[in-house]
Amino acid sequence: HTREGHRPSLSDLPKNKLWRSAQIGAEIGSAGPCGRVLTRGEPGWELINELAPLPTEDIIDKPGKGSFCATDLELILRTNGVSKLLLGGITTDVCVHTTMREANDRGFECCMISDGTGATDAGNHAAALRMIAMQGGVFGTHAAAAAVVAVLDTLPRAGSATASFK
């Protein structure tokens, strides 16, 4: 689970990002229908109940589009021996794609769940998926959720005699 948001003081908000948000009428930190826009601790910043993490799951609070920049995500993944990532969420062409590129640069194998992501424009979603597959999978791969589940179902279950920690 990740969520983009800034400190209530906005001390972690770059000026160019503030300017861009103001240009589209959703200035970060300004009052909105769900509290201050993209501000940590505000109601609109919280994860919706349907996607709430389990008590054992971490939430990565990020000040930008990617989930690695200015967060402890890489430390958490490496500490737990994770080398392969399944990515989903919104938006395909911005936050999810940025995270995938950051992960790829750090040596993680990545698969974006193509029907588990979405963009504000169907053309942007399709273009983002095409970019992943370019040059033989320059950033990793993508697959539909059903295909991902089919592969996961073939893996040993945690606690089984053949399960591994990686």
Disulfide bonds with the S-S distance in Angstrom:
none
